[in-house]
C-alpha cells in the first residue's frame, strides 16, 4: 500500500509542474500581448514601458497619466483609476494624474476615456559670482531705483534655508514649503483617501541636505545682509517663495511644485519661477506632451515667466535640457564674466554650457547669463553643495582668506547653468516692477532677447544662436526697455 502510494507521487509532480509552467507561459504571453496593446492605444513613455516589463505580477510603480480636459477631469479620471485598484494623486491645476499601479493596472488605465499619455516618474537632476555689475543690475538699483520690490520669485528646487540672514523666513522668504513624500499617505485608493498633502508649509529651513536651492535663491533675490550688501541678488528686494523637493527630484514632485505655485501665485504675486534642474536628451528628448512641459505651459498661460537652466553637457551640439527647449520658457546658458574666465577658453560662453542644434529655430538657449564661479548664499544644512564646492570656495573664489570666516560661513562658490538661470529670474522681477507687473511671459522673453549683448569668440566671430542664444543678459537695458 505504501509502496503503491509512493510510486504514484513522483508521477504527479511533473504533471503539476507542467501545468504550472503552461499557466505561467500563458500568463506571460497574455501580459506581453497586453503590453503590446497598451503601446498601440495611448502613448506610453519608453522608460515606463521598460519598467513594466520587469515588474513583478503584484509590484507597483509610480507613473504620471496625462488626460484631455475636454473629455474628463482629474477627479473623474482618478475615480476610474481607483476602481481598477490603483492609487492616485490629483492636482488642482494640471491635466495630469499621478498613479501608483501595477503593470496590468497601467494597461487598463490606457483604455480609460480621456487618457492621452502615460509617463514614468523619472528622476531629474539639478544643474549645478556675483557679477551684478557686469549685467548692469547695480545700475538698475542705483540709477532707476528698481530693486524688485513687490514682486515674488518662486524657486522650485532643493529648498531654501530661511535661517540665512539674506533669505530670512517671514520677511524675504515669505513662504517656504517642503515636499514630504510617502506613498501610503499621498496616494488615494478606492475607499481610502490620502491622509496627507505633499507639502509641509511654514518651514524656516527646507534645504536640509543639498544647498542648491539656497544658492539659487540668493542669486535671484538675496538681500546681502550677511555681507554688508556685497553679495546681493539681482532683485535684492523681491520676495521669495521656496518650493523644496530635497536632494532627489522626480517628475511627480516637480508637478506637485508647479501645482502649488499655481494655487498660491496670486497670493504672493509670483511673476517668475526659477528651475535650475532638468534632464538630458537635447532635441531627441523634446516631447511637448511630457507632463513637465504641459505643466510649464499652464504656468506660462497664467502669466508667470518660466526660467530653466540649459544644462551642463556642453560644448557638444544638441546637449540641452529638453525642458529648456520649450518655446514658452526661457532657457539660460552659462557665461563667464571678464574678471573670471577660467571656464571660458574662447569668449565668455562656458565650456560646460549645453548647446542647441545649429540652424534650429527652437532648439537653442534663449540667452546667456553669468554661471561661472558664482558666490551666493550657503545653506547651513547644505552638506552636498558645501562638500562639492569646497575647493572652489578656498581656491577659485578665495572666500576664506579674502572674506574671512564670516563670509566663508555664509556664502559658497559654484558654477553651472543652475547659477545662470536665477540671474535671469531676478532680472524678470526687476522688469516686472518697472512695468507695474503687467508684462506677459512672451513680452519678457522678447525684451530679454532684443536687449541681450552680442557675444563674440576670441577671434571676433560671433557665437551662434545655437550656442549662446540671443547673447549675454543685459539687465539694465531690459529694465530700461519696459520702464513706465
C-alpha positions as CSV (number, residue, x, y, z in Angstrom):
1,X,0.0,0.0,0.0
2,X,2.7,2.4,1.0
3,X,4.9,1.4,-1.9
4,X,2.0,1.8,-4.3
5,X,1.2,5.2,-2.9
6,X,4.8,6.4,-3.1
7,X,5.1,5.2,-6.6
8,X,2.3,7.4,-7.7
9,X,3.6,10.6,-6.0
10,X,6.5,11.2,-8.3
11,X,4.3,10.8,-11.4
12,X,2.1,13.7,-10.2
13,X,4.8,16.2,-9.5
14,X,5.9,16.6,-13.2
15,X,2.3,16.9,-14.3
16,X,1.6,19.7,-11.7
17,X,4.9,21.4,-12.6
18,X,4.0,21.1,-16.2
19,X,0.6,22.6,-15.7
20,X,2.1,25.5,-13.7
21,X,4.6,26.0,-16.4
22,X,1.9,26.1,-19.0
23,X,-0.1,28.5,-16.9
24,X,2.9,30.8,-16.4
25,X,3.6,30.8,-20.1
26,X,0.0,31.7,-20.9
27,X,0.0,34.5,-18.3
28,X,3.3,35.8,-19.6
29,X,2.1,35.7,-23.2
30,X,-1.1,37.4,-22.1
31,X,0.9,40.1,-20.2
32,X,3.2,40.6,-23.2
33,X,0.1,40.9,-25.5
34,X,-1.5,43.4,-23.2
35,X,1.7,45.5,-23.1
36,X,1.8,45.4,-26.9
37,X,-1.8,46.5,-27.0
38,X,-1.0,49.2,-24.5
39,X,1.5,50.7,-26.9
40,X,-1.0,50.6,-29.8
41,X,-3.5,52.7,-27.9
42,X,-2.3,55.5,-25.8
43,X,1.3,56.8,-25.9
44,X,3.4,55.2,-23.2
45,X,6.8,56.6,-22.3
46,X,9.5,54.1,-23.4
47,X,11.1,54.4,-19.9
48,X,7.8,53.3,-18.3
49,X,7.4,50.5,-20.9
50,X,10.8,49.2,-19.9
51,X,10.0,49.4,-16.2
52,X,6.8,47.5,-16.7
53,X,8.5,44.5,-18.4
54,X,10.5,43.7,-15.3
55,X,7.7,44.5,-12.8
56,X,6.5,41.6,-10.7
57,X,2.9,40.5,-11.0
58,X,1.9,42.3,-7.8
59,X,4.5,45.0,-7.8
60,X,3.5,48.6,-8.3
61,X,5.3,51.7,-9.6
62,X,4.7,55.4,-9.9
63,X,3.7,57.0,-13.2
64,X,2.0,60.1,-14.5
65,X,-1.1,60.0,-16.6
66,X,-2.0,62.9,-18.9
67,X,-5.6,63.5,-19.9
68,X,-7.7,65.6,-22.3
69,X,-9.6,68.1,-20.1
70,X,-12.4,68.4,-22.6
71,X,-13.2,64.7,-22.2
72,X,-12.6,64.1,-18.4
73,X,-11.4,65.8,-15.3
74,X,-8.7,64.9,-12.8
75,X,-11.3,63.9,-10.2
76,X,-13.3,61.8,-12.7
77,X,-10.2,60.0,-14.0
78,X,-8.8,59.4,-10.5
79,X,-12.1,57.7,-9.5
80,X,-12.0,55.4,-12.6
81,X,-8.3,54.6,-11.8
82,X,-9.1,53.8,-8.2
83,X,-11.9,51.5,-9.4
84,X,-9.1,49.5,-11.0
85,X,-7.4,49.1,-7.6
86,X,-4.6,51.7,-8.2
87,X,-3.7,54.7,-6.1
88,X,-3.9,58.3,-7.4
89,X,-2.8,61.8,-6.7
90,X,-4.7,64.6,-8.4
91,X,-3.6,68.2,-9.0
92,X,-5.7,71.3,-8.8
93,X,-4.4,72.9,-11.9
94,X,-2.7,70.3,-14.1
95,X,-4.0,68.0,-16.8
96,X,-2.2,65.0,-15.2
97,X,-2.9,62.4,-12.5
98,X,-0.1,60.6,-10.7
99,X,-0.7,56.9,-10.2
100,X,0.7,54.0,-8.1
101,X,-0.2,51.0,-10.2
102,X,0.8,47.5,-11.4
103,X,1.6,46.8,-15.0
104,X,-1.8,45.3,-15.6
105,X,-3.5,48.4,-14.0
106,X,-1.4,50.8,-16.1
107,X,-2.5,48.8,-19.2
108,X,-6.1,49.2,-18.1
109,X,-5.7,52.9,-17.4
110,X,-4.7,53.5,-21.0
111,X,-8.1,52.4,-22.0
112,X,-10.0,54.9,-19.8
113,X,-11.8,57.8,-21.5
114,X,-9.7,60.9,-22.0
115,X,-6.3,59.3,-21.2
116,X,-3.7,60.6,-23.7
117,X,-0.3,59.7,-22.5
118,X,1.4,57.8,-19.6
119,X,4.9,58.7,-18.4
120,X,7.4,57.1,-16.0
121,X,8.1,59.1,-12.8
122,X,11.7,59.6,-13.9
123,X,14.3,61.2,-11.6
124,X,15.5,64.6,-12.7
125,X,18.7,66.4,-11.7
126,X,19.9,69.8,-10.6
127,X,22.2,71.7,-12.9
128,X,25.0,73.0,-10.8
129,X,29.6,85.3,-8.8
130,X,28.1,87.8,-8.0
131,X,28.7,89.7,-11.3
132,X,25.8,92.1,-10.9
133,X,27.9,95.0,-12.2
134,X,28.6,93.1,-15.5
135,X,24.9,92.5,-16.3
136,X,24.0,96.1,-15.1
137,X,21.8,95.0,-12.1
138,X,23.6,97.5,-9.8
139,X,22.8,100.3,-12.4
140,X,19.2,99.3,-12.3
141,X,19.2,99.7,-8.5
142,X,21.2,102.9,-8.3
143,X,20.1,104.8,-11.5
144,X,16.5,103.7,-11.8
145,X,15.6,102.9,-8.3
146,X,14.3,99.4,-9.3
147,X,15.1,96.6,-6.9
148,X,12.3,94.0,-7.4
149,X,10.2,95.3,-4.6
150,X,6.7,94.0,-4.5
151,X,7.5,91.1,-6.9
152,X,7.5,87.4,-6.0
153,X,10.1,85.0,-7.3
154,X,9.4,81.2,-6.9
155,X,12.4,78.9,-6.5
156,X,11.4,75.3,-7.4
157,X,14.5,73.5,-6.2
158,X,16.0,71.6,-3.2
159,X,14.6,74.2,-0.8
160,X,15.7,77.4,0.8
161,X,17.5,77.9,4.1
162,X,15.4,80.7,5.5
163,X,17.6,80.9,8.6
164,X,20.2,82.6,6.4
165,X,20.2,86.4,7.0
166,X,20.0,87.1,3.3
167,X,16.9,84.9,2.9
168,X,15.2,85.4,6.2
169,X,12.0,83.4,6.5
170,X,8.9,85.5,7.2
171,X,10.3,88.7,5.5
172,X,12.4,87.8,2.5
173,X,11.2,84.2,2.1
174,X,7.5,84.8,2.6
175,X,6.6,81.1,2.3
176,X,8.8,78.0,2.5
177,X,7.3,74.6,1.8
178,X,8.8,71.2,1.6
179,X,7.6,68.1,-0.3
180,X,7.4,65.2,2.1
181,X,6.5,62.1,0.3
182,X,5.2,58.7,1.5
183,X,3.2,56.5,-0.9
184,X,0.8,55.3,1.7
185,X,0.0,58.9,2.8
186,X,-0.4,60.8,-0.5
187,X,-1.9,58.3,-3.0
188,X,-5.7,57.8,-2.7
189,X,-7.1,54.4,-3.4
190,X,-10.7,53.2,-3.6
191,X,-12.3,53.9,-0.2
192,X,-9.1,55.2,1.3
193,X,-8.4,58.8,0.5
194,X,-4.9,60.3,1.0
195,X,-4.2,61.2,4.6
196,X,-1.6,63.9,3.9
197,X,-0.8,66.5,1.3
198,X,2.5,66.7,-0.4
199,X,3.6,69.8,1.5
200,X,4.6,70.9,4.9
201,X,4.3,74.7,5.0
202,X,5.8,77.5,7.1
203,X,9.3,75.9,7.5
204,X,12.2,78.1,8.2
205,X,14.7,75.7,6.5
206,X,13.7,73.4,3.7
207,X,17.1,72.9,2.2
208,X,18.2,70.3,4.7
209,X,20.8,68.4,2.7
210,X,21.6,69.9,-0.7
211,X,22.2,73.7,-0.6
212,X,21.5,74.0,-4.3
213,X,18.2,75.9,-3.9
214,X,19.5,78.2,-1.3
215,X,22.4,79.2,-3.6
216,X,19.9,79.8,-6.5
217,X,17.6,81.8,-4.2
218,X,20.4,84.1,-3.2
219,X,21.4,84.8,-6.8
220,X,17.9,85.7,-7.7
221,X,16.9,87.8,-4.7
222,X,19.2,87.6,-1.7
223,X,19.5,90.9,0.1
224,X,23.2,90.6,1.1
225,X,22.5,91.1,4.8
226,X,25.3,88.8,5.9
227,X,27.9,90.5,3.7
228,X,27.1,94.2,4.1
229,X,25.5,94.2,0.7
230,X,28.5,92.7,-1.2
231,X,26.7,89.5,-2.2
232,X,23.2,90.8,-3.1
233,X,20.9,89.0,-5.5
234,X,19.8,90.6,-8.8
235,X,16.4,91.5,-7.5
236,X,17.6,92.3,-4.0
237,X,14.2,93.5,-2.7
238,X,11.9,90.9,-4.3
239,X,10.3,88.3,-2.1
240,X,10.8,84.5,-2.4
241,X,8.5,81.5,-2.5
242,X,10.5,78.4,-1.7
243,X,9.2,75.1,-3.0
244,X,11.6,72.4,-1.8
245,X,11.9,68.9,-3.1
246,X,15.1,67.9,-1.3
247,X,18.2,66.3,-2.9
248,X,16.1,64.0,-5.1
249,X,13.8,65.5,-7.7
250,X,11.4,63.3,-9.8
251,X,8.7,64.3,-12.2
252,X,5.9,63.8,-9.8
253,X,7.4,66.1,-7.2
254,X,8.1,68.8,-9.8
255,X,4.4,68.6,-10.9
256,X,3.3,69.0,-7.3
257,X,5.6,72.0,-7.0
258,X,4.0,73.7,-10.1
259,X,0.6,72.9,-8.9
260,X,1.4,74.5,-5.5
261,X,2.8,77.5,-7.4
262,X,-0.4,78.0,-9.4
263,X,-2.5,77.7,-6.3
264,X,-0.5,80.5,-4.5
265,X,0.8,82.7,-7.3
266,X,-1.7,85.4,-6.8
267,X,-1.3,85.4,-3.0
268,X,2.4,86.0,-3.3
269,X,2.4,88.0,-6.6
270,X,4.7,85.5,-8.3
271,X,5.8,86.7,-11.7
272,X,8.6,84.2,-12.4
273,X,9.7,80.7,-11.4
274,X,13.3,79.5,-11.5
275,X,14.0,75.9,-12.4
276,X,17.7,75.0,-12.2
277,X,17.1,71.3,-12.9
278,X,16.0,69.0,-15.7
279,X,17.1,66.1,-17.7
280,X,19.2,65.3,-20.8
281,X,18.5,64.4,-24.4
282,X,18.6,67.5,-26.5
283,X,16.2,67.7,-29.5
284,X,15.6,63.9,-29.4
285,X,14.4,64.3,-25.8
286,X,11.9,67.1,-26.6
287,X,8.3,65.9,-26.1
288,X,5.6,68.6,-25.9
289,X,3.3,66.2,-24.1
290,X,5.8,65.4,-21.3
291,X,4.0,66.2,-18.1
292,X,6.6,68.8,-17.1
293,X,6.2,70.6,-20.4
294,X,2.4,70.6,-20.1
295,X,2.7,72.0,-16.6
296,X,5.1,74.8,-17.6
297,X,2.8,75.7,-20.4
298,X,0.0,76.1,-17.8
299,X,2.3,78.3,-15.7
300,X,3.2,80.4,-18.7
301,X,-0.5,80.8,-19.6
302,X,-1.2,82.0,-16.1
303,X,1.2,84.9,-16.7
304,X,4.2,83.6,-14.9
305,X,7.6,83.5,-16.7
306,X,9.3,80.1,-16.6
307,X,13.1,80.1,-16.5
308,X,15.1,76.9,-17.0
309,X,18.8,76.1,-16.8
310,X,20.0,74.9,-20.3
311,X,22.2,72.1,-18.8
312,X,25.8,71.4,-18.2
313,X,26.6,68.9,-21.0
314,X,28.4,71.2,-23.4
315,X,30.3,72.1,-25.5
316,X,28.9,69.5,-28.0
317,X,25.9,70.5,-30.0
318,X,22.4,69.2,-29.2
319,X,23.0,68.6,-25.5
320,X,20.4,70.9,-24.0
321,X,18.0,70.1,-21.2
322,X,14.8,69.3,-23.1
323,X,12.6,71.3,-20.6
324,X,14.6,74.4,-21.5
325,X,13.7,73.9,-25.2
326,X,10.0,74.6,-24.8
327,X,9.1,77.7,-26.9
328,X,7.2,79.2,-23.9
329,X,10.1,79.1,-21.4
330,X,13.4,80.9,-21.2
331,X,16.4,78.6,-21.4
332,X,19.6,80.0,-20.0
333,X,23.2,79.2,-21.0
334,X,26.1,79.9,-18.6
335,X,28.7,82.5,-19.3
336,X,31.8,83.8,-17.6
337,X,32.4,87.5,-16.8
338,X,35.6,89.4,-17.6
339,X,37.1,89.1,-14.1
340,X,37.0,85.2,-14.2
341,X,37.3,83.3,-17.5
342,X,38.6,80.0,-16.1
343,X,35.7,78.1,-17.7
344,X,35.7,80.1,-20.9
345,X,38.6,79.3,-23.2
346,X,37.1,81.1,-26.2
347,X,35.0,84.2,-25.4
348,X,32.5,84.4,-22.5
349,X,30.5,81.2,-23.0
350,X,31.5,78.4,-20.6
351,X,32.8,75.2,-22.0
352,X,30.3,73.2,-19.9
353,X,27.2,75.1,-21.0
354,X,24.9,72.9,-23.1
355,X,24.4,73.8,-26.7
356,X,21.4,73.6,-29.1
357,X,21.1,72.5,-32.7
358,X,22.8,74.6,-35.4
359,X,20.2,76.2,-37.6
360,X,17.2,75.2,-35.5
361,X,14.6,77.8,-34.7
362,X,13.6,76.1,-31.4
363,X,16.5,74.0,-30.1
364,X,18.8,76.7,-28.7
365,X,19.2,78.7,-25.4
366,X,17.3,81.9,-25.2
367,X,20.3,83.9,-23.9
368,X,23.4,83.6,-21.7
369,X,23.9,84.8,-18.1
370,X,26.7,84.5,-15.5
371,X,27.2,80.9,-14.4
372,X,30.9,80.5,-13.6
373,X,32.3,80.7,-10.0
374,X,29.2,82.5,-8.6
375,X,29.3,83.4,-5.0
376,X,25.9,83.2,-3.3
377,X,24.2,82.1,-0.1
378,X,25.3,79.0,1.7
379,X,22.7,76.7,3.4
380,X,23.8,75.8,6.9
381,X,22.5,72.4,6.3
382,X,23.5,72.2,2.6
383,X,26.0,69.4,3.0
384,X,26.1,68.3,-0.7
385,X,27.0,71.7,-2.2
386,X,29.2,72.6,0.7
387,X,31.3,69.5,0.1
388,X,31.3,69.5,-3.7
389,X,32.3,73.2,-3.9
390,X,34.8,73.3,-1.0
391,X,37.7,73.6,-3.5
392,X,36.0,76.5,-5.3
393,X,35.4,78.3,-2.0
394,X,39.0,78.0,-1.0
395,X,40.9,78.4,-4.3
396,X,38.9,79.9,-7.2
397,X,36.8,82.3,-5.1
398,X,39.2,82.5,-2.1
399,X,36.3,83.1,0.3
400,X,38.1,82.3,3.5
401,X,41.2,84.4,3.0
402,X,39.7,87.3,1.2
403,X,36.4,87.5,3.1
404,X,37.2,85.9,6.4
405,X,35.4,83.3,8.4
406,X,32.1,85.2,8.4
407,X,31.9,85.3,4.6
408,X,33.0,81.7,4.3
409,X,30.3,80.6,6.8
410,X,27.5,82.4,4.9
411,X,28.5,82.1,1.2
412,X,29.7,79.4,-1.2
413,X,31.0,79.5,-4.7
414,X,29.5,77.3,-7.5
415,X,29.4,77.0,-11.3
416,X,26.7,75.8,-13.7
417,X,23.7,76.8,-15.7
418,X,21.9,76.4,-12.4
419,X,23.6,79.6,-11.4
420,X,22.9,81.4,-14.7
421,X,19.1,80.8,-14.6
422,X,18.4,82.7,-11.4
423,X,20.3,85.7,-12.8
424,X,17.6,85.8,-15.4
425,X,14.8,85.1,-12.9
426,X,15.9,88.1,-10.8
427,X,16.1,90.3,-13.9
428,X,12.5,89.3,-14.8
429,X,11.5,90.5,-11.3
430,X,13.2,93.9,-12.0
431,X,11.4,94.1,-15.3
432,X,8.0,93.4,-13.8
433,X,8.5,96.1,-11.1
434,X,9.5,98.6,-13.8
435,X,6.4,97.7,-15.8
436,X,3.9,97.6,-13.0
437,X,3.7,93.8,-13.1
438,X,1.9,93.9,-16.4
439,X,4.3,92.1,-18.7
440,X,3.3,88.8,-20.2
441,X,5.9,85.9,-20.3
442,X,6.2,86.3,-24.1
443,X,6.9,90.1,-23.7
444,X,9.5,89.3,-21.1
445,X,11.2,86.8,-23.4
446,X,11.2,89.1,-26.4
447,X,12.7,92.0,-24.5
448,X,15.4,89.9,-23.0
449,X,16.3,88.6,-26.4
450,X,16.3,92.0,-28.1
451,X,18.4,93.7,-25.4
452,X,21.0,90.9,-25.0
453,X,24.5,91.8,-25.9
454,X,26.1,90.1,-28.8
455,X,28.7,87.6,-27.7
456,X,31.9,87.0,-29.7
457,X,34.7,84.5,-29.6
458,X,38.3,85.5,-29.1
459,X,38.8,85.8,-32.9
460,X,35.9,88.3,-33.1
461,X,33.4,85.9,-34.8
462,X,30.0,85.9,-33.0
463,X,28.7,82.8,-31.2
464,X,25.8,81.1,-33.0
465,X,22.3,81.3,-31.6
466,X,22.5,77.5,-31.1
467,X,25.4,78.1,-28.7
468,X,24.6,81.3,-26.7
469,X,21.1,82.3,-27.7
470,X,20.5,85.9,-28.4
471,X,23.6,86.9,-26.4
472,X,24.6,88.0,-22.9
473,X,22.0,89.2,-20.4
474,X,21.8,93.0,-20.1
475,X,19.6,93.6,-17.1
476,X,19.9,97.4,-17.3
477,X,18.9,97.5,-21.0
478,X,16.0,95.1,-20.4
479,X,14.6,97.1,-17.5
480,X,15.0,100.4,-19.4
481,X,13.1,98.9,-22.3
482,X,10.0,98.3,-20.2
483,X,10.2,101.1,-17.7
484,X,6.9,103.1,-17.3
